[in-house]
Amino acid sequence: MPDVIYVLTNEAMPGLVKIGRTTDGVEVRLSSLSSHAGVPLPFECHFAAEVDNGIRVENLLHRLFAPDRLNPRREFFRVEPERVVLAISIGNFREITPGVIFADEEEEQALEKVKDRREARGSRLGAIGINPGDLLCFSRNQQVTATVVSDTHVNLNGEPLALSPAAVKVLQSMGRTTKSANGWRYWIFEGELLDERRRRLEAEQFGES
């Protein structure tokens, strides 16, 4: 099988991504990682791509995001997953991101409950200085835009949608089969992903470096 570079996220590890390589297929890797007893929730594949010389690409990504690496012996980085996708997109690749979660029904239900709670207590756009009338761009194609209409919704091609359904709709228009996405990881305002902007402002508020 060809080399596959993957970017994984886990709702139990907010703010972290796993950047790795596999030759066995991303589905096999996901199942292996998620079945570990020490992992409270299954991993999800944010992005996966077949690449030439996967060892080289993986090494380059690990070096590029080295300042954000938690442990040099582990492949976890405190970085927005879309930033990793952008770096991968510079080279030749073929996206093969699966649009499903590789977990049994019970684990998938546990994951969905966590996501529902996250959405319910999610940040408001106004809290990070974004107001109705402001324009958001989509990370994968910044020609795709949406206009903010409220603290939680945008107008995408004439349709009012919450951030996450709007992200799913754009991804599906690009050929992805995904049924869920965290909109805060995909939409950009003034050059910052919304999650980046939220974390930066929170850090400034609490005096973190």
C-alpha positions as CSV (number, residue, x, y, z in Angstrom):
1,M,0.0,0.0,0.0
2,P,1.2,3.6,-0.6
3,D,2.4,5.8,2.2
4,V,-0.4,7.7,4.0
5,I,0.0,10.8,6.1
6,Y,-2.7,11.3,8.6
7,V,-3.9,14.1,11.0
8,L,-6.0,12.7,13.8
9,T,-8.0,14.5,16.6
10,N,-9.6,13.2,19.7
11,E,-12.4,14.9,21.7
12,A,-10.7,13.8,24.9
13,M,-7.5,15.7,23.9
14,P,-8.8,19.2,22.9
15,G,-6.2,21.3,21.2
16,L,-4.0,18.3,20.2
17,V,-3.5,16.5,16.9
18,K,-1.5,13.4,16.1
19,I,0.6,13.6,12.9
20,G,1.8,10.3,11.6
21,R,2.3,7.9,8.7
22,T,1.0,4.4,7.9
23,T,1.3,1.9,5.1
24,D,-1.5,-0.3,6.4
25,G,-4.3,2.2,5.7
26,V,-5.7,4.9,7.8
27,E,-8.7,2.8,8.8
28,V,-6.5,0.1,10.3
29,R,-4.4,2.8,12.2
30,L,-7.6,4.5,13.6
31,S,-9.0,1.2,14.8
32,S,-5.7,0.3,16.4
33,L,-5.3,3.6,18.3
34,S,-9.0,3.8,19.3
35,S,-9.1,0.3,20.7
36,H,-6.4,1.0,23.3
37,A,-7.8,0.8,26.8
38,G,-6.1,4.1,27.8
39,V,-8.0,6.1,25.2
40,P,-11.3,7.3,26.6
41,L,-12.8,8.3,23.2
42,P,-12.1,7.1,19.6
43,F,-9.8,9.0,17.4
44,E,-11.2,10.8,14.3
45,C,-9.4,11.4,11.1
46,H,-9.3,15.1,10.3
47,F,-7.3,14.5,7.1
48,A,-5.5,11.7,5.4
49,A,-3.6,11.7,2.1
50,E,-1.5,9.4,0.0
51,V,1.9,11.0,-0.6
52,D,5.2,10.2,-2.3
53,N,8.0,9.4,0.1
54,G,5.9,9.4,3.2
55,I,8.9,9.1,5.6
56,R,10.3,12.3,4.2
57,V,6.9,14.1,4.4
58,E,6.3,12.9,8.0
59,N,9.8,14.1,9.0
60,L,9.3,17.5,7.4
61,L,6.0,17.9,9.2
62,H,7.4,16.9,12.6
63,R,10.3,19.4,12.1
64,L,7.9,22.1,11.0
65,F,5.7,21.8,14.0
66,A,8.5,20.8,16.4
67,P,7.9,23.9,18.6
68,D,4.4,22.6,19.2
69,R,5.3,19.0,20.0
70,L,4.5,17.9,23.5
71,N,6.9,15.0,23.7
72,P,9.7,14.2,21.2
73,R,8.9,10.5,21.6
74,R,5.2,11.0,20.8
75,E,3.5,12.3,17.7
76,F,1.2,14.8,19.4
77,F,1.3,18.5,18.6
78,R,-0.6,21.5,20.0
79,V,-1.5,23.0,16.6
80,E,-4.7,23.5,14.6
81,P,-5.3,20.5,12.3
82,E,-6.0,22.8,9.3
83,R,-2.5,24.2,9.7
84,V,-1.1,20.7,9.2
85,V,-3.4,20.2,6.2
86,L,-2.1,23.4,4.7
87,A,1.5,22.2,5.0
88,I,0.7,18.9,3.4
89,S,-1.1,20.6,0.6
90,I,2.1,22.3,-0.6
91,G,3.3,19.0,-2.0
92,N,1.8,16.3,-4.2
93,F,-0.9,14.4,-2.5
94,R,-4.2,12.5,-3.0
95,E,-6.7,13.1,-0.2
96,I,-8.3,9.9,1.1
97,T,-9.9,11.1,4.3
98,P,-12.6,8.7,5.4
99,G,-15.9,10.2,6.2
100,V,-16.8,7.9,9.0
101,I,-15.8,7.1,12.5
102,F,-14.2,3.7,13.1
103,A,-15.7,2.7,16.4
104,D,-18.5,0.5,17.6
105,E,-22.0,1.8,18.2
106,E,-21.5,2.4,22.0
107,E,-18.2,4.3,21.5
108,E,-19.7,6.4,18.7
109,Q,-22.6,7.3,20.9
110,A,-20.2,8.4,23.7
111,L,-18.3,10.5,21.2
112,E,-21.5,12.2,19.9
113,K,-22.6,13.0,23.5
114,V,-19.3,14.8,24.1
115,K,-19.7,16.7,20.8
116,D,-23.2,17.7,21.7
117,R,-22.1,19.1,25.0
118,R,-19.3,20.9,23.3
119,E,-21.6,22.5,20.8
120,A,-24.0,23.5,23.6
121,R,-21.4,25.4,25.5
122,G,-19.5,26.5,22.5
123,S,-18.0,29.9,22.2
124,R,-20.0,32.8,20.6
125,L,-18.6,34.7,17.7
126,G,-19.2,38.0,19.5
127,A,-17.0,36.8,22.3
128,I,-14.0,36.8,19.9
129,G,-14.7,40.1,18.3
130,I,-16.7,38.8,15.3
131,N,-20.0,40.6,14.5
132,P,-22.9,40.3,12.1
133,G,-21.8,41.4,8.6
134,D,-18.2,40.1,9.1
135,L,-16.9,37.8,6.4
136,L,-15.4,34.3,7.1
137,C,-13.3,32.3,4.6
138,F,-13.0,28.6,4.4
139,S,-9.6,27.1,5.1
140,R,-9.4,24.7,2.2
141,N,-10.6,27.3,-0.3
142,Q,-10.5,30.9,0.8
143,Q,-12.6,31.8,-2.3
144,V,-15.5,30.2,-0.4
145,T,-16.9,32.7,2.1
146,A,-19.8,33.1,4.5
147,T,-21.3,36.2,6.1
148,V,-21.9,36.2,9.9
149,V,-25.5,36.8,10.7
150,S,-25.5,36.1,14.4
151,D,-23.4,34.9,17.3
152,T,-23.7,31.3,16.1
153,H,-24.8,31.4,12.4
154,V,-23.5,32.4,9.0
155,N,-25.1,32.9,5.7
156,L,-23.7,30.4,3.2
157,N,-24.9,30.9,-0.4
158,G,-28.2,32.4,0.9
159,E,-28.7,29.7,3.6
160,P,-28.5,30.4,7.3
161,L,-26.4,27.7,9.0
162,A,-24.5,27.2,12.2
163,L,-20.7,27.1,11.8
164,S,-20.4,23.3,11.9
165,P,-23.2,22.4,9.4
166,A,-21.8,25.1,7.1
167,A,-18.4,23.5,7.2
168,V,-19.9,20.1,6.5
169,K,-21.7,21.5,3.5
170,V,-18.6,23.0,2.0
171,L,-16.6,19.9,2.6
172,Q,-19.3,17.8,0.9
173,S,-19.3,20.2,-2.1
174,M,-15.5,19.4,-2.3
175,G,-16.2,15.6,-2.5
176,R,-15.9,14.7,1.1
177,T,-18.3,12.2,2.6
178,T,-18.0,13.5,6.1
179,K,-21.2,14.0,8.1
180,S,-19.8,16.1,11.0
181,A,-17.1,18.7,11.4
182,N,-16.1,21.3,14.0
183,G,-16.7,24.6,12.2
184,W,-14.3,26.4,14.5
185,R,-11.4,24.4,12.9
186,Y,-12.3,25.4,9.4
187,W,-13.5,29.0,9.2
188,I,-11.0,31.8,9.1
189,F,-11.4,35.5,10.2
190,E,-8.6,38.0,9.5
191,G,-6.1,35.3,8.8
192,E,-6.8,33.2,11.9
193,L,-8.8,30.0,12.3
194,L,-11.6,30.7,14.7
195,D,-10.2,28.2,17.2
196,E,-6.8,29.9,17.0
197,R,-8.4,33.3,17.5
198,R,-10.4,32.0,20.5
199,R,-7.3,30.4,22.2
200,R,-5.2,33.5,21.5
201,L,-7.7,35.8,23.1
202,E,-8.2,33.5,26.1
203,A,-4.5,33.4,26.6
204,E,-4.3,37.2,26.4
205,Q,-7.2,37.5,28.9
206,F,-5.5,35.3,31.4
207,G,-2.0,36.6,30.9
208,E,-0.6,33.5,29.4
209,S,2.4,33.6,27.1
